Amino acid sequence: MNLTSATGAEPYRHTLTSVAQNLRTETWRITNKDLVLEGAKPWSVTQTTLHGGKQEGVELITVDNGTLQITVIPTRGLGVLRVVAGDVRLGWDSPVKEVVHPQYVNLPLRGGLGWLEGFNEWLVRCGLEYAGHPGKDKFINNVGDEAEMDLTLHGRIGNIPASEVEVVIDRTPPHRIRVRGRVDERCFYGPKLELTTEISTEPGSRAFRIEDTIANRGAYDQEFQIIYHANYGPPLLEKDARFLGAFQRVTPLNAHAAKGVQGYDRYAGPTPGFVEQVYCLHPYADASGRTKILLQNAQGNRAVTMAFAIAQLPYVTLWKNTTALEEGYVTGLEPGTGFPFNRRIERKFGRVPKLKAGEARPFVIDYAVLADAQAVAGAVDEIGRIRAGRPTAIEPQPVKLD
């Protein structure tokens, strides 16, 4: 089958999952031999279904653009399992080894930490009704009274299977390859939130984009939260690896994190007994309203960058968990609408946005994998230009929450 000129310049489309069509695909594949894109490097898109253990029935989509491979998990909220470009991997070695189907994740477990039963992705979204730490919060119940509810860690969206998934490939240059989907977080007498996403790249590129829209499909205003929990282990994370960004202020999340706040941007090697440290960062932006953050290896010849608009994602959480390898040696670089405090605390500080009835809000993050010292130095210089000589206030103590 050759689809070179089947419909002119119209994009190629193929639906893999559809609630509307009662469709679920077990396996599927398309390559540059099936759809010839003039001048494009060899590429492929492959859909598979996992079997055995807690990963039974989990669907994966791998986009190989000829330079990097992006593996998306429709079954887990269209998160991203890993990205690989040559000898650089975006991802980490979680103690959770299978790609766990949401049906096996008990969110209320261990005081609301059950989300961790399936936590091993490179990128998982936290939200949408709420994100952050477990605990209690107020809500209005079905009879209009104020009631109390238990919030579990980082919300539900990462454990909801996608309702619609399609692959879209542009026939015209630069031939962007897109995985598109929709995940619904809906409840009777509760939120009617909809996430639509497009994860895309171009043949031969070392860059890719995640472009989300969160919509309120209810009739009333609705609070929401989103944190993009991107997790990195070796080879980027190692002793003397470095985190960079242009920040107005750096604040430790708690008293334990305050002990290491002066070295928030440097990493230790695997350290048995290390207790996580979390920092709340307020980024500067350039004249266009965008900022960039970077994680580089110790040698400074490999890195990843994340660029986004601070009007969309005004806060960055830095999670350092440089414990033993067996326990999950990892750091999280997490742009978001707020920090990972419980929602009742975030609301107090004005970091829980609302969507009006029918309103939708976009979120776009551009990622790039850098594979040599010159590219890394260029990105570091760009962050310096965003900073533009402005100072960073490093606060020695956490914010008082009460």
C-alpha positions in Angstrom: 0.0 0.0 0.0 1.4 3.4 -1.0 -0.4 6.5 0.1 1.7 9.1 -1.6 -1.0 11.1 -3.5 -4.2 9.5 -2.3 -5.8 12.8 -1.2 -3.4 15.6 -2.3 -2.3 17.9 0.5 -4.9 16.7 3.0 -3.2 15.2 6.1 -3.2 11.4 6.5 -5.4 10.3 9.4 -6.0 7.0 11.1 -8.1 6.3 14.1 -6.8 3.8 16.7 -9.3 4.2 19.5 -12.8 5.7 19.4 -15.6 5.5 21.9 -17.8 7.2 19.3 -17.0 4.4 16.8 -16.8 1.6 19.3 -13.2 1.0 18.1 -10.1 -0.3 19.7 -7.0 -1.4 17.7 -4.7 -4.1 19.1 -1.7 -3.6 16.7 -1.0 -1.2 13.8 1.9 0.2 12.0 2.7 2.7 9.2 6.1 3.7 7.9 7.7 5.9 5.2 7.3 3.0 2.8 3.5 3.1 3.2 3.2 6.9 3.2 5.9 8.5 1.1 6.8 12.0 2.3 9.1 13.7 -0.1 12.5 14.5 1.3 11.7 13.1 4.8 14.0 10.9 6.8 12.7 7.3 7.3 10.0 7.2 10.0 7.3 5.0 11.5 4.4 4.9 13.9 3.7 1.7 15.7 0.8 0.8 18.0 1.1 -2.3 20.3 -0.8 -3.8 23.2 1.0 -5.2 26.2 0.1 -8.5 27.9 0.8 -10.1 31.2 0.7 -9.0 34.8 -0.6 -5.5 35.6 0.2 -4.3 32.1 -2.4 -6.5 30.5 -4.3 -4.5 27.9 -2.1 -1.4 28.0 -1.8 0.3 24.6 1.4 2.0 23.5 2.1 4.2 20.4 5.7 4.7 19.4 6.6 7.5 17.0 10.0 7.0 15.4 11.0 10.1 13.4 14.3 8.6 12.4 16.2 10.4 15.1 14.2 10.1 18.2 11.5 7.7 19.5 8.5 8.9 21.6 6.4 6.2 23.3 2.9 7.4 24.3 0.5 5.5 26.6 -3.1 6.1 25.6 -4.3 3.8 28.4 -2.6 6.1 31.0 -4.1 9.4 30.1 -1.9 9.8 27.0 1.2 10.2 29.1 4.6 9.5 27.6 6.6 6.5 28.8 9.9 7.5 27.4 11.8 9.4 24.7 15.0 8.1 23.3 17.4 10.0 21.0 20.7 8.1 20.4 22.4 7.6 23.8 20.1 10.1 25.5 16.9 8.8 27.3 14.2 11.0 28.7 12.8 8.7 31.4 14.0 6.9 34.6 14.3 3.5 36.3 11.3 3.3 38.5 10.8 0.4 41.0 7.5 0.0 39.1 8.7 -2.1 36.1 5.4 -2.8 34.3 3.3 -0.2 32.5 0.5 -0.5 34.9 -3.1 -0.5 33.7 -5.2 2.0 35.6 -7.6 -0.8 36.8 -4.8 -2.0 39.1 -4.1 1.4 40.6 -5.8 2.0 43.9 -5.6 5.8 44.3 -6.6 6.0 48.0 -4.0 3.4 49.1 -1.4 4.4 51.7 -3.1 7.5 52.8 -3.9 8.7 49.2 -0.5 7.8 47.7 -1.8 4.9 45.5 -1.0 6.9 42.4 2.6 5.8 43.0 1.6 2.2 42.1 1.7 3.0 38.4 4.3 5.8 38.5 7.1 5.1 36.0 6.5 7.4 33.0 8.8 10.1 31.7 5.9 12.5 31.5 2.6 12.2 33.5 0.1 14.9 33.8 -1.1 15.7 37.4 -4.7 17.0 37.5 -7.3 17.9 36.3 -9.8 18.5 39.1 -6.9 18.6 41.5 -3.2 17.9 41.7 -0.6 17.9 44.4 -0.4 16.3 47.8 -3.2 14.1 49.3 -5.4 15.4 52.0 -8.8 16.9 52.7 -10.5 19.7 51.0 -14.0 21.3 50.8 -16.5 20.9 48.0 -20.2 21.4 47.3 -22.1 18.1 47.3 -25.1 17.0 45.4 -27.6 18.7 47.7 -25.7 22.0 47.6 -24.1 21.7 51.0 -20.4 22.2 51.8 -18.8 18.9 52.4 -15.3 17.4 52.9 -13.6 15.2 50.4 -10.3 13.2 50.4 -7.9 14.3 47.6 -5.5 11.6 46.4 -2.0 12.3 45.1 -1.8 14.2 41.8 -5.4 13.6 40.7 -6.9 11.2 38.3 -6.1 12.2 34.7 -3.0 10.1 34.5 -5.0 7.0 35.2 -7.9 7.5 32.8 -7.7 5.7 29.4 -8.1 7.9 26.3 -11.6 7.9 24.7 -10.3 9.0 21.3 -6.9 8.5 19.7 -5.7 9.1 16.1 -2.5 9.5 14.2 -2.3 12.5 11.8 0.6 13.0 9.4 1.1 16.1 7.3 1.7 15.3 3.6 3.2 18.8 3.1 6.7 19.8 4.5 7.8 19.7 7.3 5.6 16.6 7.5 4.8 16.8 11.2 3.7 13.5 12.8 1.0 13.8 15.4 -0.6 11.6 18.0 -3.9 13.2 19.0 -6.3 12.2 21.7 -9.0 13.1 24.2 -9.2 12.1 27.9 -12.4 12.8 29.8 -12.5 13.5 33.5 -16.2 13.6 34.2 -18.5 13.0 37.1 -22.2 13.4 37.8 -22.5 16.3 40.3 -18.8 16.9 39.7 -16.3 18.2 37.1 -16.9 17.8 33.4 -13.3 18.4 32.3 -11.8 17.4 28.9 -8.2 17.1 28.0 -7.3 17.1 24.3 -3.7 16.6 23.4 -1.3 16.5 20.4 2.1 15.0 20.8 4.1 15.7 17.7 7.5 15.8 16.0 9.0 16.2 12.5 11.1 13.6 10.7 14.7 13.8 11.6 14.2 16.3 14.4 15.6 16.2 17.9 12.7 18.2 19.1 9.0 17.5 19.9 6.0 19.3 21.2 3.1 18.6 23.7 0.1 20.8 23.0 -2.8 20.4 25.3 -6.2 22.0 25.7 -8.2 21.7 28.9 -11.9 22.5 28.5 -14.8 22.8 30.9 -17.8 21.0 29.4 -20.1 21.7 32.3 -22.6 24.5 32.8 -20.8 26.2 35.7 -17.4 27.5 36.6 -14.9 24.8 37.4 -11.6 24.8 39.3 -8.8 22.9 37.7 -5.0 22.2 38.1 -2.3 20.9 35.8 1.3 20.0 36.6 3.5 18.4 33.9 5.5 15.9 35.9 8.5 15.2 33.6 11.0 12.7 35.2 14.6 12.2 34.5 17.1 9.6 35.5 20.5 8.5 34.0 22.1 9.3 31.7 21.2 13.0 32.2 20.8 12.7 35.9 24.1 11.8 37.6 26.6 13.2 40.1 27.3 16.9 39.3 24.4 17.1 36.8 22.9 20.6 36.7 19.5 22.2 36.5 19.3 25.7 34.9 16.6 28.3 34.4 16.0 32.0 34.8 14.2 32.4 38.1 12.9 35.3 40.2 12.6 33.2 43.3 13.4 29.8 44.7 11.6 28.6 47.8 11.9 25.2 49.6 8.7 23.3 49.9 9.4 22.3 53.5 12.0 22.5 56.3 13.9 19.4 55.0 14.2 20.9 51.5 15.5 24.2 53.1 18.6 22.3 54.2 19.7 22.0 50.6 18.2 25.1 49.0 21.6 26.8 48.3 22.5 23.8 46.1 19.0 23.4 44.6 20.5 23.4 41.0 23.1 20.6 41.6 22.7 16.9 41.9 24.3 14.2 44.0 24.9 10.7 42.7 22.7 7.8 44.0 22.5 8.2 47.8 20.8 5.5 49.9 18.7 7.1 52.6 18.2 10.4 50.7 14.8 12.0 51.4 13.2 13.9 48.6 13.7 17.7 48.4 11.2 19.9 46.5 11.6 23.5 45.4 9.0 26.0 44.2 10.3 28.2 41.4 9.0 31.4 39.9 10.5 31.8 36.4 11.4 35.0 34.5 10.3 35.3 30.9 11.7 36.9 27.8 10.1 39.7 25.8 7.7 37.2 24.1 6.6 35.8 27.5 8.4 32.5 27.2 10.9 30.8 29.5 13.2 27.8 29.2 14.6 25.3 31.7 17.4 22.8 31.2 18.8 19.6 32.7 22.4 18.8 31.6 24.7 15.9 32.5 27.9 16.5 34.4 30.1 16.8 31.3 27.8 19.4 29.7 27.5 17.6 26.4 24.0 16.1 26.8 20.9 17.9 27.9 17.1 18.4 27.5 15.3 21.7 27.3 11.7 22.6 28.1 10.3 25.9 26.8 6.9 27.3 27.5 4.9 30.5 28.1 4.6 31.6 31.7 1.1 33.0 31.0 0.1 29.4 30.6 2.4 27.7 33.1 3.6 30.4 35.6 5.3 28.0 38.1 8.0 25.3 38.1 8.4 22.6 40.7 11.8 21.0 41.0 11.7 17.5 42.6 15.0 16.0 43.7 14.9 12.3 44.6 18.6 11.2 44.4 18.1 8.1 46.4 19.5 4.6 45.7 19.1 3.4 42.1 16.9 0.5 43.4 14.5 3.0 45.0 14.1 5.3 42.0 17.0 7.7 41.4 15.1 10.6 39.6 14.5 14.3 39.4 11.3 16.0 38.2 11.1 19.2 36.2 7.5 20.2 36.5 5.9 23.3 34.9 2.4 23.9 36.2 -0.5 26.2 37.1 0.7 25.9 40.7 2.8 24.0 43.1 2.1 20.5 44.5 0.6 21.6 47.9 -2.8 20.2 48.6 -5.5 22.1 46.7 -6.9 23.8 49.8 -3.4 25.5 50.3 -3.0 26.3 46.6 -6.4 28.0 46.6 -5.4 30.1 49.5 -2.4 31.4 47.5 -4.5 32.1 44.4 -3.0 29.2 42.4 -6.1 27.3 41.5 -7.5 28.7 38.3 -11.1 28.4 37.1 -12.6 27.7 33.7 -15.9 29.3 32.9 -18.7 27.1 31.4 -17.6 26.1 27.9 -14.1 27.8 28.3 -11.0 26.1 27.1 -7.4 26.9 27.9 -4.2 25.9 25.9 -0.9 24.6 27.3 2.1 24.1 25.0 5.6 22.8 26.0 8.5 22.5 23.4 11.2 19.9 24.2 14.6 19.4 22.6 17.2 16.7 23.2 20.7 18.2 22.9 23.6 15.9 21.9 26.8 17.9 22.0 28.6 20.5 24.1 28.0 23.3 21.6 24.2 22.8 21.6 24.2 22.7 25.4 26.2 25.9 25.7 23.9 27.6 23.2 20.9 26.7 25.4 22.7 27.9 28.5 23.4 31.2 26.8 19.7 31.5 25.8 18.7 31.0 29.5 21.2 33.7 30.4 19.5 36.1 27.9 16.1 35.3 29.4 17.6 36.2 32.9 19.0 39.4 31.4 21.0 40.1 34.6 18.0 39.9 36.9 18.6 38.4 40.3 17.4 35.2 41.8 16.1 35.4 45.4 16.9 32.1 47.2 14.7 32.0 50.2 16.2 30.0 53.2 12.9 29.0 54.7 9.6 27.6 53.3 6.5 29.7 52.9 4.3 29.7 56.0 1.1 27.9 55.0 -1.1 28.8 57.9 
